[in-house]
Amino acid sequence: MSYDISKLQSLVDEALSLGKSCSGGANANYIPFLASVPPELCAISIVCCSGEIVHAGDYDYGFALESISKVCSMSLAMQQKGAEQVREKIGAEPTGLPFNSVMALTVHQDKPLTPLVNAGAMATVSFLDAPDKESRWQLVLDFQRKMMSKNVHLSEDVNTSEQETNFHNRAIAWLLYAAGNCFSDPMEACEVYTRQCSTLVTCDDLATLGGTLANGGVNPITKEKVIDPDNVAPILAEMTMEGMYDFSGDWAFLVGLPSKSGVGGGVIAVVPGKMAIAGFSPPLNEVGNSVRAQKMIQHIANRLNLSVYSPSPSL
Ligand code: GLU
């Protein structure tokens, strides 16, 4: 499918000015590094399945991937173990509670329910076949690079800031372990999970990550086959249910695209078979979603009538 790229560029430019005019929200501050990122940064990128990129704003600024890394580790686990094993061991249900909720574990017999919350992401990392911590990390990093680009790298600054403050996640990892739901050493799982959140990506990289899913598992830029097509629908289903934190239901209603958000200020939205839209701007609303990225993506999705639930999509 081909698009009128100049029309898409005008829409992206329009979305950027709309995003920039949005005030409100605040940088995540429970991770010291994130609090120091300039809040005025704002970017929007689209990667089409054909490989074309349309972008505006600070699309080449490197920011922390954070929770969006959970899409990569979930996809990797499905590649290694099959989607059904991931559903059985980790789960495929929304928790209805914040991404780092201990209560969500307590009320579900310490089962994480989904790979897209902190507990589920640590369980997912622990579930990967790897002989030791460094090989586990290398697998995760390599997979992020395959879904995005080889430029994705660990930020020592972000990682140090997170490893020195991730006490809550360490507690969650021990709870999982106590219940038999952590499949490696729990501190190894927590450390690798924390590193996977601490890689730096650009808005174009994020759109490529989403584009790999939109394109049936083939990275639209490198053309490498990264994900088995059979795993794509389960990945997108998980993103729909839990990807936008406690706003996932509202997001499905308002935008209708499988998406994932991270506390670094990034959001990806996948339009299966067509494209992915990524937005970035650090200030978050109370549930943890970037105020401006949501606004920009919603504008584009609504204007192009992209909802997967629409009976008459316009593209
Ligand atoms: N590293 C962050 C944490 O574990 C990621 C959270 C997020 O982006 O949702 O709390």
Residues whose N, C-alpha, C, O or C-beta is under 5 A from the ligand:
A	BS01	LIG	E66 S67 F99 N118 C197 S261 G262 V263 G264
